[in-house]
Amino acid sequence: MACTVRCSSRRRLWCGAAGLVCLVGGVVGLCLYRTLLDAFVTQLMALRDGEFVYRRWKDPPYPIYMQFYFFDLLNKDEVLNGAKPAFLEKGPYTYREVRHKVNVTFHGNDTVSYVDLKSYSFVPRMSTGTLNDTFTSINIAAMTLSEWIENERDLIKDLASLLLLLTGESLFVTHTVGEMLSGYHEPLLQLAKTFAPALIKDDTFGIFRIMGGQYNASDGVYTIYTGQADPRKYTYIDRWNGMREVNYWNKTGTCNMINGTVGTMYPIIQDKSEPIYVFQSDMCRSVHAVFESEQTARDIPVYRYTARPDIMQSGDKNPDNRCFCLGKCLQDGLMDGRPCHQGAPIVLSLPHFYQGDPSLLDTVWGLQPDKLKHQTFLDVEPTTGLAMNVARRVQINMDARPVPHIRETENIRKLYFPVMWLSETALIDTKYANLFKSWGLVAERGTFGALIALTCLGAGVVLGVAVALYRRRGEHVQSARTEDNSAAESAGVNTTGPTERTSLLQS
């Protein structure tokens, strides 16, 4: 009997200890829930060959659209005589962008290299017209040639003027949307190539080409961190085309740095007040966005980050941007694109000069900046760092000004001539939003539910052992009383209280 009691007590002790461990573990887990969830998610999101996240990173399933808007010049004859240009915006002309990563190679330092192939197909139902629509704009090839020979001898300038005359080129030309995007044979470049083959390497011109050659091609070799060893560097760019910084800008500042990610995946957001960085190859620079508000994308809570005006603020006002100045700093809202685009006089801005110097709108007719249409933003789900809704917008302008010996430029105004703007957007579709919500619900509620269950189990076991011990103690007390009464009765002591007669005598 004694052995049975001791064994039973030992079991209760072990059960109580196990329950206490579960209880303490559950409570501590609930207190550290966010940390544990982040650790779970970072391991789940790390890029590993063949796993779920890797497959969707390699071949993104969400739709990406590139929309183009062109500025149709309405008064070219007047502009040639010094008038302010008037524009009518045409578009959007929408392309579906498909990305596929090739040459994926994992390295031993927690990085992976790849080439991101991008192909485009026209989407008529999302466009306002066809690729045969025409518009009139400045002759980019002629302005580029003028830029190249501006500092050359008069003889070279006269030759350039002769080339324009021989080819019948005008300062303003009319092309179809399809020609301007995919490329068209440019007689001026062909003739110039004959005289300067080292300078002119291609006589085909198109927007896709001048924006980095991204039409059915790639924008270089990326090496990024997988996040397996250090989740804080997850998808950060280690190298682009073998470089840790570009060489387009002045070396006296930080303008050449390659910071951040490519804009689709980020590390888990611990502090939303910290800016996030994106490297944009077609701008040859990194940009940053700051938290603006909490939003939803397909009913998924997200943090919205937006590009602030200081990104393209004049270097005369913002010392951080002075290294983007080439000779002189441009006005607020403008960025010189010459180094990044083979010396062509391209100046980049946000659409309709949004967030730019107000004086820019005074140089043209027909532009109306609108935050909803023209801002750049990223909606990031903070628990996973996945971008759920992205809109990147940029406008291409030409630095138009009179060039000596180029007759047609003699009377034009000096201005930044808007050519077109593009909007690259990606919004998670309903199918994958539902998949993400169900997956996130399982991950988040599963972790939380497990901790609750562990806490309840521990509390139940501890409570059960406590009740059992209390009952056991009660049984011991009752048993002791019974034994005392038995001993008293054996000694002739009345244990039931006073008899009736004694009570009467006492009364």
C-alpha positions in Angstrom: 0.0 0.0 0.0 2.8 2.4 0.9 4.5 1.7 -2.4 1.3 2.4 -4.3 0.9 5.7 -2.5 4.5 6.7 -3.2 4.2 5.8 -6.9 1.0 7.7 -7.2 2.5 10.8 -5.6 5.5 10.6 -7.8 3.3 10.4 -10.9 1.4 13.5 -9.7 4.7 15.3 -9.2 5.9 14.5 -12.7 2.5 15.5 -14.2 2.5 18.7 -12.2 6.0 19.6 -13.3 5.1 18.9 -17.0 2.0 21.0 -16.7 3.9 23.8 -15.2 6.5 23.7 -18.0 3.6 23.8 -20.6 1.9 26.7 -18.8 5.1 28.7 -18.5 6.1 27.9 -22.1 2.6 28.9 -23.4 2.6 32.2 -21.4 6.2 33.1 -22.5 5.2 32.1 -26.1 2.2 34.4 -26.1 4.4 37.2 -24.9 7.0 36.4 -27.6 4.3 35.6 -30.2 5.4 38.2 -32.7 9.0 37.2 -32.5 8.2 33.5 -32.9 5.9 34.3 -35.9 8.5 36.4 -37.5 11.1 33.6 -37.1 8.6 31.1 -38.6 7.8 33.4 -41.6 11.5 34.3 -42.3 12.3 30.6 -42.6 9.3 30.0 -44.8 10.0 32.9 -47.1 13.7 32.3 -47.6 14.6 31.5 -51.2 15.4 27.7 -51.4 15.6 25.9 -54.7 12.3 24.1 -55.5 10.2 25.4 -52.6 6.9 27.2 -52.8 8.2 30.7 -52.4 11.1 30.1 -54.7 8.8 28.9 -57.5 6.6 32.0 -57.3 9.7 34.2 -57.2 11.1 32.5 -60.2 7.9 32.8 -62.3 5.7 35.5 -60.7 2.0 34.4 -61.1 0.6 37.8 -60.6 -0.3 40.0 -63.6 2.1 42.9 -64.4 1.0 45.7 -66.8 3.0 48.4 -68.6 0.8 51.2 -69.8 2.1 54.0 -72.1 0.7 57.5 -72.5 1.9 59.7 -75.3 1.7 63.5 -75.6 0.4 64.5 -79.1 1.8 67.9 -80.1 -1.1 70.0 -81.5 0.7 73.1 -82.7 4.1 72.1 -84.2 4.3 75.0 -86.6 3.8 77.6 -83.9 6.3 75.9 -81.7 8.9 76.2 -84.5 8.4 79.9 -84.2 8.8 80.1 -80.5 5.3 79.3 -79.2 4.5 77.3 -76.1 3.7 73.6 -77.0 0.2 72.3 -76.5 -0.4 68.7 -75.9 -3.2 66.1 -76.0 -2.6 63.0 -74.0 -3.3 59.7 -75.7 -3.5 56.4 -74.0 -3.2 54.1 -72.2 -1.7 51.6 -74.6 -1.4 48.5 -72.3 1.1 45.6 -72.5 1.0 42.5 -70.3 4.5 42.0 -68.9 5.6 38.4 -68.2 8.8 37.8 -66.2 10.8 34.6 -66.1 14.1 34.2 -64.2 16.8 32.1 -65.9 20.4 31.2 -65.1 19.5 30.9 -61.5 22.6 30.1 -59.5 22.9 29.8 -55.7 26.2 30.8 -54.1 27.8 29.8 -50.8 27.6 33.3 -49.3 23.7 33.3 -49.0 23.2 34.9 -52.4 21.6 33.8 -55.7 22.2 35.2 -59.2 19.7 35.3 -62.0 18.7 37.1 -65.2 15.1 38.3 -65.3 13.7 37.9 -68.8 10.8 40.2 -69.6 8.4 39.9 -72.5 5.5 42.1 -73.5 2.2 41.5 -75.4 -0.3 44.1 -76.3 -3.7 44.0 -74.5 -6.3 45.7 -76.6 -9.1 45.4 -74.0 -7.1 47.5 -71.6 -6.1 50.1 -74.2 -7.9 53.2 -75.5 -6.8 52.7 -79.1 -4.6 50.5 -81.3 -0.9 50.4 -82.0 -1.6 52.1 -85.4 -2.7 55.3 -83.6 -0.4 58.2 -84.6 0.9 61.1 -82.6 3.3 64.0 -83.3 6.3 64.6 -81.0 9.8 65.9 -81.1 12.4 64.1 -83.2 14.3 62.3 -80.5 16.9 61.1 -83.0 17.6 64.6 -84.3 17.8 66.1 -80.9 20.1 63.3 -79.8 22.4 64.0 -82.8 22.3 67.7 -82.0 23.3 66.9 -78.4 26.2 64.8 -79.5 27.7 67.4 -81.9 26.9 70.5 -79.8 30.5 70.9 -78.6 32.0 69.9 -81.9 33.6 72.1 -84.6 31.4 74.2 -86.9 32.2 71.9 -89.7 30.6 68.9 -87.8 27.6 71.0 -87.0 27.2 72.0 -90.6 27.4 68.3 -91.6 24.7 67.4 -89.1 22.5 70.1 -90.6 23.2 68.7 -94.0 22.2 65.2 -92.8 18.9 66.5 -91.6 18.3 68.2 -95.0 19.3 65.0 -96.9 17.1 62.8 -95.0 14.1 65.2 -95.0 14.0 65.1 -91.2 12.0 67.7 -89.3 12.3 68.7 -85.7 8.8 67.3 -85.2 7.8 63.9 -86.6 4.7 61.7 -86.6 4.8 58.0 -85.8 2.5 55.2 -84.8 2.4 54.0 -81.2 3.8 50.7 -82.3 6.7 52.2 -84.1 7.6 54.4 -81.2 7.5 51.5 -78.7 9.0 48.6 -80.6 11.3 50.5 -82.8 11.5 51.9 -86.3 14.2 52.3 -88.9 15.6 55.8 -88.6 17.1 57.2 -91.8 19.0 59.9 -90.0 20.7 57.4 -87.7 21.5 55.2 -90.7 23.1 58.1 -92.6 25.0 59.3 -89.4 26.2 55.7 -88.9 27.9 55.9 -92.3 29.9 59.0 -91.1 30.5 58.0 -87.5 30.2 54.2 -87.1 31.9 54.3 -83.7 29.3 56.7 -82.4 26.1 55.3 -84.0 25.8 51.6 -83.4 22.1 51.1 -84.1 19.9 52.8 -86.7 16.7 51.5 -85.1 15.0 53.7 -82.5 12.3 52.9 -80.0 11.2 53.7 -76.4 11.8 50.1 -75.2 15.3 50.4 -76.5 16.2 53.7 -74.9 14.7 52.6 -71.6 17.3 49.9 -71.1 16.6 47.5 -74.0 13.8 45.7 -72.0 11.7 44.6 -74.9 11.8 40.8 -74.9 15.1 41.0 -73.1 16.5 41.7 -69.6 18.0 44.5 -67.7 21.1 42.7 -66.5 22.4 40.1 -64.0 21.2 40.5 -60.4 22.7 38.9 -57.3 20.5 39.1 -54.3 20.5 37.6 -50.7 18.3 34.6 -50.1 17.6 35.4 -46.5 18.5 31.9 -45.2 21.5 33.1 -43.2 20.5 36.7 -42.5 16.7 37.5 -42.8 17.5 41.2 -42.5 19.1 41.2 -46.0 16.3 39.1 -47.6 16.2 39.9 -51.4 18.6 42.9 -51.0 20.7 43.4 -54.0 24.4 42.4 -53.5 25.5 43.1 -57.1 24.0 44.3 -60.4 26.0 43.2 -63.5 28.8 42.4 -61.1 28.9 45.9 -59.6 28.1 47.0 -56.0 27.6 50.5 -57.3 27.0 52.1 -60.7 29.4 54.6 -62.3 27.0 57.0 -63.9 27.1 59.8 -61.4 29.6 62.0 -59.6 31.6 60.0 -57.1 31.5 62.8 -54.4 28.2 61.5 -52.9 26.1 58.4 -52.6 24.3 58.6 -55.9 26.1 55.6 -57.4 25.1 53.3 -54.5 22.9 50.2 -55.3 20.5 50.0 -52.4 17.5 47.9 -51.5 15.6 45.3 -53.6 14.1 45.1 -57.0 10.7 46.2 -55.6 8.7 43.0 -55.2 9.9 41.4 -52.0 11.3 42.8 -48.8 12.5 41.7 -45.4 9.8 41.6 -42.7 8.9 45.1 -41.7 9.8 45.6 -38.1 9.6 49.4 -38.1 7.3 51.1 -40.6 9.0 54.5 -40.0 12.1 53.2 -41.7 12.2 53.9 -45.5 12.4 51.1 -48.0 14.8 51.2 -51.0 14.4 50.1 -54.6 17.0 49.9 -57.3 15.6 51.0 -60.7 17.8 50.0 -63.6 16.1 52.1 -66.2 16.9 55.2 -64.0 20.4 53.8 -63.1 19.8 54.7 -59.5 18.2 53.6 -56.2 15.2 55.4 -54.8 13.5 55.3 -51.5 9.9 55.4 -50.3 8.5 56.2 -46.9 5.4 55.1 -45.0 2.3 57.1 -45.8 -0.7 55.1 -44.5 -2.3 51.8 -43.8 -4.3 50.4 -46.7 -5.8 47.1 -48.0 -5.0 45.2 -51.2 -7.6 42.6 -52.0 -8.7 42.8 -48.4 -5.1 42.2 -47.2 -3.8 44.8 -44.7 -0.8 46.5 -46.1 1.6 49.5 -45.5 1.6 52.0 -48.3 5.0 53.6 -49.0 5.2 56.5 -51.5 8.0 58.3 -53.2 8.6 61.7 -51.7 9.6 64.9 -53.5 13.1 64.9 -52.1 14.0 61.9 -54.3 14.1 64.3 -57.4 14.7 67.5 -55.5 17.2 69.8 -57.1 20.8 69.3 -55.8 20.9 73.1 -55.2 18.4 72.4 -52.3 19.1 68.8 -51.3 22.9 68.1 -50.8 22.2 64.4 -51.1 21.2 64.9 -54.7 24.1 67.1 -55.7 26.0 64.1 -57.1 23.2 63.7 -59.7 24.0 67.2 -61.1 26.0 67.1 -64.3 27.6 70.6 -64.6 24.5 72.3 -63.2 21.6 71.1 -61.1 18.2 70.8 -62.7 14.9 72.1 -61.2 12.9 70.2 -58.6 11.2 67.1 -60.1 13.8 66.5 -62.9 16.6 64.1 -63.3 19.2 64.2 -66.0 19.2 60.9 -67.9 22.1 61.5 -70.2 24.7 59.3 -68.4 22.1 56.4 -68.2 20.9 56.6 -71.8 24.0 56.8 -74.0 24.2 60.6 -73.9 20.7 61.2 -75.4 19.3 64.4 -74.0 16.7 62.6 -71.9 15.4 64.2 -68.7 13.2 62.1 -66.4 10.4 63.2 -64.2 7.2 62.0 -62.7 4.1 62.1 -65.1 2.8 65.6 -65.8 5.7 67.0 -63.8 4.0 65.8 -60.6 6.0 67.0 -57.5 8.1 69.1 -59.8 8.9 72.8 -59.8 5.6 74.7 -60.6 7.4 76.7 -63.3 7.6 73.5 -65.4 3.9 73.6 -66.0 4.2 77.2 -67.2 6.3 76.0 -70.2 3.6 73.8 -71.8 -0.2 73.5 -72.3 -2.2 70.4 -71.5 -0.5 68.9 -68.5 -2.4 68.4 -65.2 -0.6 66.5 -62.4 -2.8 64.3 -60.3 -1.6 62.4 -57.2 -3.9 59.4 -57.8 -2.8 58.9 -61.4 0.8 60.0 -61.3 2.3 59.0 -57.9 4.6 56.0 -57.4 3.7 53.8 -54.4 4.3 50.3 -53.0 1.8 48.4 -50.8 3.7 45.9 -48.7 2.3 43.2 -46.4 4.4 43.7 -43.3 4.4 40.1 -41.9 5.9 38.6 -45.1 7.4 41.7 -46.8 5.6 40.8 -50.0 4.6 43.7 -52.3 0.8 43.3 -52.9 0.2 46.4 -55.0 2.8 48.4 -56.9 2.6 51.4 -59.2 5.8 52.8 -60.7 5.5 55.9 -62.9 8.0 57.9 -64.9 7.9 60.4 -67.7 10.4 60.8 -70.6 11.2 64.4 -71.6 13.7 65.8 -74.1 16.0 68.7 -73.3 14.9 70.9 -76.2 16.8 74.1 -77.0 18.3 76.0 -79.9 21.4 74.4 -81.3 23.7 76.5 -83.5 23.8 75.5 -87.2 20.7 73.3 -86.7 18.3 75.6 -88.5 15.0 74.2 -87.3 16.0 74.7 -83.7 16.9 78.4 -84.0 13.5 79.8 -82.8 12.3 77.1 -80.4 11.9 77.7 -76.7 14.3 76.1 -74.2 12.1 73.6 -72.4 11.8 70.0 -71.2 9.6 68.6 -73.9 7.2 65.9 -72.7 7.2 62.8 -75.0 5.4 60.1 -73.0 5.0 58.5 -69.6 4.6 55.0 -68.5 2.9 53.3 -65.6 4.1 49.8 -64.5 1.6 48.2 -62.1 1.2 44.9 -60.4 -1.7 43.9 -58.1 -2.0 40.5 -56.6 -5.0 38.8 -58.3 -8.0 37.3 -56.4 -6.9 33.7 -56.6 -3.5 34.3 -55.0 -4.9 36.8 -52.6 -7.3 34.1 -51.3 -4.4 31.7 -51.2 -2.3 34.1 -49.3 -5.1 34.9 -46.8 -5.8 31.2 -46.1 -2.1 30.5 -45.8 -1.5 33.5 -43.6 -4.5 32.6 -41.5 -3.2 29.1 -41.0 0.3 30.3 -40.2 -0.8 33.1 -37.9 -3.8 31.5 -36.2 -2.1 28.2 -36.2 0.9 29.6 -34.2 -1.4 31.6 -31.9 -3.7 28.6 -31.4 -0.9 26.3 -30.6 0.4 28.6 -27.9 -3.1 29.0 -26.5 -3.6 25.2 -26.5 -0.2 24.8 -24.8 -1.1 27.3 -22.1 -4.6 25.8 -21.5 -3.1 22.3 -21.4 -0.5 23.3 -18.9 -3.0 25.2 -16.8 -5.4 22.2 -16.9 -2.7 19.8 -15.8 -1.5 22.0 -13.0 -5.1 22.6 -11.9 -5.8 18.8 -12.1 -2.8 17.9 -10.0 -3.6 20.7 -7.5 -7.2 19.3 -7.1 -5.9 15.8 -6.8 -3.5 16.8 -4.1 -6.2 18.7 -2.3 -8.5 15.8 -2.3 -5.7 13.5 -1.3 -4.9 15.8 1.6 -8.6 15.8 2.6 -8.6 12.0 2.5 -5.6 11.9 4.8 -7.3 14.3 7.3 -10.5 12.3 7.3 -8.5 9.1 7.8 -6.6 10.6 10.7 -9.9 11.6 12.4 -11.4 8.2 12.0 -8.3 6.6 13.5 -8.5 9.1 16.5 -12.2 8.3 17.1 -11.5 4.6 17.0 -8.8 4.9 19.6 -11.0 7.0 21.8 -13.8 4.5 21.7 -11.5 1.7 22.7 -10.5 3.8 25.7 -14.2 4.2 26.7 -14.5 7.9 25.7 -17.8 9.1 24.3 -17.2 10.6 20.9 -20.8 11.3 19.9 -21.3 14.2 22.3 -23.5 14.5 25.5 -26.4 12.1 26.1 -30.0 13.2 26.5 -29.9 12.6 30.3 -26.8 14.6 30.7 -28.4 17.4 28.8 -31.5 17.3 31.0 -29.5 17.4 34.1 -27.5 20.3 32.8 -30.6 22.2 32.0 
